[in-house]
Amino acid sequence: MTQLETIFVVALLAKMGMELLLEALNRSHVRQHADQAPDALKDVMDAETFSKSNKYTLAKSRLGSFELLYDAIIVGVVILSGWLPDLFVWWSAWLGDATWSSALFLVFLTVLLGIPNLPFEYYSQFKLEEKFGFNRSTVKLWIADKLKGAAIGFVIGFPLLWLLISLVGWLGAYWWLYGFAILFLFQLLMMVLYPMLILPLFNKLSPLEDGPLKTRLMGLADRAGFRAQTIQVIDGSKRSAHSNAYFTGFGKFRRIVLYDTLINQMNETEIEAVLAHEIGHYKKGHIPKMLLISALMTLAGFWLVDRLAFGAWSEWFFSGFGFDNSNLAIAFLLFSIVGGLFTFWLSPLFNVMSRKHEYEADAFAKDVVGSADPLSSALRNLSEKNLSNLIPHPLYSGFHYSHPTLLERERAMRG
């Protein structure tokens, strides 16, 4: 085993061990309150719903733990078996080493490495979610979604990867700066194009129909200084009973999307509070802040890929993973597979920033609506309908929760 493979194994075992520990801690924490909800939560869920929520959390955690072990084995085999270098040698002998061939290899590997997880995705959708009353999808729709996703990934991913790999030959040593700029601009473009061109391939988006709810929500938007041309409704009930709302786009392309399940599960006052929260993200500048963080991470990633592919670490990096020659496509591939072993440890930091934004959006909604009660009621409704885990272990929450818990949000709004 090479030095780099040893580092990889240590990193893989550390991440897997930590994630399994987090799942075990969370399961233990939930079981401690399995029979009776804490006093602060007794008016959020009745005893039957609270028990069902705990069973749902435990079932997802058990499945998640099996999937963690399974994924670690798959990644370990891919990296340590020598299969990946052999496959690339065979691919290059068959299709040559042109940039289009390398880009196609990356797309092929992405699809291939996604196949082992399909049984878990299927079980989660049609067994676990079905058991707890959330699944609305069909096997036919699920397969169609996978095929559409693969086709869209190829149509978008192949030319983008070809362009990024080609930059080295066109621009030389500073290709990574141009690569970062291209990918970042592409991400901005997709924020506009995704809801208009790609999302409709999976879901139906329609303007919120005229009536008291629309009048109320448009009035709120005006009071909040958010000029919205329309509020759209997505047919989320086509696949799941879970409900949500989100903000997408920017500038004149910005829009707020409400799940039809959310509209069916909440009263007008609660929906107004949810909309005020989403507008709060826009008014507080959370979108550009997160874009800036994403840009810095992307820039650092491109610089690191350049150093691994062409810098002083190049020979150590490629030979350490069994490759005879340096290749930018392979550097991208290995970085995407191995990088998560290290960025995982940054999750609590990013979650702290995300939670700060949620608190700020909650405070904005409270000010615009005039009270914390409507948003608190909406959050309680969402927690009940989605069988949310209301009592996560603090360490588990730190690594996995981008939003504060219900009680944390209520304390902040009433504090």
N, C-alpha and C positions, 0 to 999 in steps of 0.2 A: 504494500500500500504506500502510495506517495505521500509526501508531506501535505500536499493540498487535499488529498482524499481524507487524510486523518483529520484535518481542520473541518472538512465537510461533515464527516461522521459526528464529530463532537458537537458541531452547530446543530445538526439534525436531531441528535439525541437530546440536546438541551432544550430546543424548541418543543419537541414532542413531549418531553418530560414535563415541561412547564404547562403546556396546554392540558395534558392529562391531569396534572395536579389541580389546575383551575377548575376543570370539570368535576373532579371528585370533591373539591371544597364546596362548589356550588350545590352539588347534589346533597351533600351532608347538611348544608345550611338550609336547604329547602325542606328536607326531611324533619329537621328540628321543629318546623312550624306546620308539619303536614296535617295535624289534627285540628288545629285552630289558628285562625288568623290573628296577628298582633292587634291590639286594641285600636291602633291608628288606621287599620285597614278594614275593620269590621263593617263599615258603612260603604265600602267600595265594592266588595263582592259578598254574596251570601255564602254560607258554609259549603254548599254543593258546588258552586262555581269556583270557589277558592281551592277546593280539593281537586277539581278537574284541572285547574290551572297548574297546580303542583305536579299532577300526573303528566300533563303535557310537557312541562319543563324537564322532568326526569326522563321522559321518553326521548325527547330531542337530545338531551345530554348523553344518554347511553348510545344512541345512534352516532352522535358526534364523536364520541370516544373511539368507537369502532372505525369510523372513517379516518380519524387522525392516525391510528395505527396502520391502516390500509394505505393511506397516502404516503406515509413515511416509508413503507416497504417499497411502494412503486418508485418513489423518487430515489431511494437507495439503490434499487436494481438498475434504474436508468443511468445513474451516475457512476456506479462502481463496477458494473458488469462488463464494461467495454463494448456494450451493444451500440451505444450512441456513435462512437468513432467509426465502428465497422459499418454502420448504416450510412454514415455520411460518405465514407469511401465508396461504397456501392452506388450511392446516389450520384456522386460526382463522376464515376466511371460511366454511368448510364446517360446522364444529361449534361455532363461537362461542369465547369466551374464558373460559368457566366453569372452575372449578378441576378438575372431572372431565375436561374436554377437555384441559387442560394435562397432567394426570397421564397420560392415555391417550397423549398425544403422546410423553412420555418413554418409556413402555413400548414404543410403536411404534418409536421411534428405537433403543432398546436392541436390539430384535430385528433391525431393519434393518442396523445397524452390525455385528452379529455374523455376518451372512450371508457377507461377503467372506472370512472366515477359515475357512469350512467346508471348502474344498478342502485347505487345509493340515492341518486336523484329520483329514480323511479319509486323506490321504496318510500322515500320521504313524502312524495306527492300522493301516491295512491294507497299507501298503507297508513303511515303515521298521520298525515293531514286528514285523510279520510276518516280515520278512527275518531278524531276529535272534531269532526264536522266542518272542516275548513275547505276541503278539496271540492272544486266545482269543474275541474278540467276532465277531459277524456283522454284515453290513450292515443286516439287519433290526433287530437289537438296537441298533445305533448310531443308526439313524433314530428308533427308538422312544425312546431316551434323549433325543435332541434335542427331540422333540415333547413329551415329558413335562416336560423342563426348561423349555421355553417356556410350557407351560400353568401349571406351578407358579409360574414367575416372574410371570405375569399375575395369578394368584389372590392371591398375596402382595404383589407389587410395586404393583399398581394402587391398592388401598385405602390402603396405607401412604403412597404418594406423594400421593394425594389428601388424606390427613390432614395431612401435613407442609405442603403448599401452602396448605391451608385455615387453618393456624394464624395466618397474617399477618392475615387478616380478623377472626379471633376474638380474638387476643391482642395485636396491634399490635407495637410495637418490640421486645419481648422474646420474640418468637415462636421465635427460634433457640435460646434456653435450653430452652424446652419441647420444641422439636423434637429437640434433643440427648437430653433425658431420655427421650422416647418411643422414639427409635431405639435408645438404649442398653438400655432395658428390653426392647425387642423382640429385640435380640441375645441377651440373657440367656435370654429365653423360648425362642428358637430352639435354644439349646444343649441344652435339655431336650426340646423337641418334635421337633427334626430326626431324632434316631435312632429316635424312636418312631413318627412319622407320615410323614416324607418319605423317609428312607433305605430303608424297606421297599418303596417303590415301584420302587426300582432294584435292590436286593440283598436276599437272604434273610439274616436274622440269626437265629441259633439258639444256645441255651446250650451251652457246652462239655459234651460228653457225659460221664457218670460214668465213672470209671476212674482209673488211676494218675496220668495227667497232671493231671486236675482236682484230685485229692487233693493232689498236690504243689503246684499253683499256689494253691489255697485255703489251704494251710498256710503258704505264703510270705506271702500277703496278711495272714494273722493275725499272723505274726511281725513284719511291717513296720508293723502298726497301721493297716492299710487294710481296713475292713470292707466287703467286696464281697459282694453278694447273689448275683451271677452274673458269669461271664466269658463274653462272647459271641464267636461265630465268624461272620465274614462271608464270603460266597462270592465273594471277589475273583477266583478262578480263572474265573469266568463271563466276565470281560472281559480279564484279563491274567495273565501268569505272574509279574509282579512281586509281591513280598511286603512286608508292613508290619504294624505294630501301632500303635494310637493310643488316646488317652484322651479321653473326651468327658463332658459334663455336669458337674454340681457338686452338693455336698450329698448327699442320699440318692438323687439321680438319677445320680450318677457311675457310670461303667462303663468297663471296658477291653475293647477289641475287637481280636481277633486275626484276621488273614487266614488262610483255610484253606491258602493256599499256604505261609505261614510255618510252620504246623503240620506240613505235609508235608515241608518242607525241613530242619527242625531236629530235634535230639534233645531230650529232656525237660529236660536241664540247661541247654541254650541258651535254650529257651523260658522257663524260669524266670528266667533272667538278663534277658531282654527285658522280662518282666513287672515285675521288680524296677526296671528303668530307668523304665518308665512310671509305676509307683507313686512313684518318686523325684520326678517332676515334681509330683505332687500333694502329697507330704509337704514339699517345699521351697517350696511356695507359688507355683509358676511360673504357674499358671492365673490367680489374682487379679492377679499382677504384670503379666501380658500384657494382661489385661482393663483394668487401670488405664491402661496406655500407649495401648491402643486407644481408651479413653474420652477421654483428653486430645487425641488426634489428631482424634477425631470432633468434640469440642467446638470445637477450633480451626477445623475445616472448616466447621462451621455458622456460626461468627462471621465467617469470611471470605466465605462465600456471602451473608450478610446485608449485609456492607460492599459487596460487588460489586453486589448487587441494589438496595440502598436507601441506601447511604452516599454519601460525596463522590466515590467512584470510579465511581458508577453510569453516568453519561452517557458517560464515557470508555470504560468497559468494554463497554457494549452497542453504542454507535456504532462502536467500534473493530473489532467483529466483524460489523458490517453490520445490526444490529437497530435499528429506529426507536424502540422503547419498552422500558423495563425490564420484566422479567417473571421471577418467582422460578423458574418451571420452567426457563426458558432459562438462568438463572444456575446451577441445579443441573446442567443438561446440559453447559454449557461447562466448568464446574469439573471434572466427571467426565472429560471428554475431555482437557483441558489440564493438569489437576493432576498427572497422572503424569509429565509432563515435568520437574517440579521435585522431587517426592517420590522419584524414582528415585535422586537423589544422596544420599538418606538411607539407602539400602539397606545400606551397610557398617555404619552405626551400629546398625541394628536386628539385623543378623546377628551383631554382636559380643555383643549382649545375649542373643540366642537361643543362641549357642554357649556362653556362660557357663552357661546353664541346662542344656545338654546335658552339660557337664563335671560339673555338680553332680549330675545324675541318674545319670551313670555312677558317680560316687564313692559315691552312696547304694546303688546296685545291688551294687557291690563289697563294701561293708560288710555288707549284708543276706545276700548269698550266701556271703560269707566268702573270696572270691578274685576277682581280675580275670579269671582264665582263662575262665570260662563266658561272660561278656559279650564278651570279646575274640574267642572262638571264634564266637559268634553274629554279631558284626559282620563278621567275615571271611566267614562263610557268606553273609550278606546281600549283601556286596560282590561275591562271586563269582557268586551266582545272579542278581543284578540287573545284572551287567556294569558296576558303578560305575566312574567315573573316579577312580582312586586317585592320580593325579598331576596335579591341576589347577594351572594357573598361579596363583600367590598372589593377584594382582590380580583375576583372574576369580573365584576362590574368595571373596574379600572382598565382591564385589558379589552373588554368586549362591548361595553356600552358607550356609544357615541352621544347618547342622550342621558340626562339625569333620570333617576327613578321618579316615580310619581310623587312620593312623599318629599323628596328633595326639591322638586319643582314647586310643590304646594307651599313648603316652608319658605322658599325664596320669594314667592309672590305675596305671601302674607307677612313677611318679615319686615 
